[in-house]
């Protein structure tokens, strides 16, 4: 199937598959999508497989606010339907969808995912509070990492770069959780608590995850080393940001973070050393620059 589908990107995990088409022209985009889906359907048929149409969804991403006018047709090859005028069903066009536990919306503002994450964390917060009444701080810390931080750090490299105001509810819940772990009042400062627990705050957690992805080679971005002696930084972005959304992306956050935590000409690789570097630097100020 990967050899058949050209002009598109296919991402698979277990039995979940995501096919991404992109083009500047909407009409051409839908034409290519219908053409390639026909070839994929033929591959399914030749390999005695069947596509689950009820679970197959289509989402049209457009940051300009334009809506999709054409629909993606899912042809039934048993009746040899190969034209747009047939009576075959359409793939349902949705405004948001859950893929691998992450709610992706067509405007890529992550509001749906943040709302779902807040509900999960509130339930975990109640669980942590009840257990803290009878458990030791060591056990509460384990529960924090298992039920609070595990939800916060999941796919944070994708959604963690959104506007700061959208992250405030998550930051409030995280601070409440760390206060519960140490049995502190609601107005107690949390910086020392996070440091003592070796738990990164939300923005530092986002910085930690994208740096580790870069060091491991799991993301391919146009991050280049600066060759000029006049420039103090080592890493620079390979493209220019033209919009506010672009300045909030990993492509522009990562060079600033790499320059802040680098040691000489190399990037800190050790996890513990990276955590220590992130605790020492003002991550929020770096991401605002």
Number of C-alpha atoms within 10 A of each C-alpha: 12 10 5 12 17 12 12 14 12 13 10 9 8 5 5 9 13 13 14 14 15 16 12 8 8 17 12 12 15 21 13 19 20 19 15 19 18 20 14 17 19 18 15 15 15 10 9 8 11 11 12 7 12 8 8 14 16 18 17 21 16 14 11 7 9 10 11 14 8 11 18 20 23 22 23 17 14 7 9 9 15 15 11 13 8 13 12 16 13 15 18 17 15 12 14 19 18 11 11 11 10 19 19 21 19 17 15 16 16 19 17 16 18 20 14 12 16 16 11 15 20 16 12 19 22 12 14 23 18 11 16 19 12 10 13 12 14 12 14 23 21 13 21 23 14 12 18 23 19 11 16 23 17 15 15 19 18 16 23 26 19 16 12 12 7 15 17 12 12 18 16 10 17 24 21 19 25 24 20 23 26 16 15 14 10 11 9 13 12 17 14 10 17 17 14 9 16 13 19 21 22 20 19 17 21 23 27 21 17 22 25 17 13 15 14 10 10 10 13 9 14 12 17 13 13 15 11 9 8 7 10 9 17 21 20 20 18 15 11 10 14 8 8 8 13 13 17 18 18 21 20 22 22 22 21 19 21 22 18 19 21 17 10 9 10 11 17 19 14 10 11 11 12 19 20 15 17 21 18 11 14 13 21 12 8 13 19 10 10
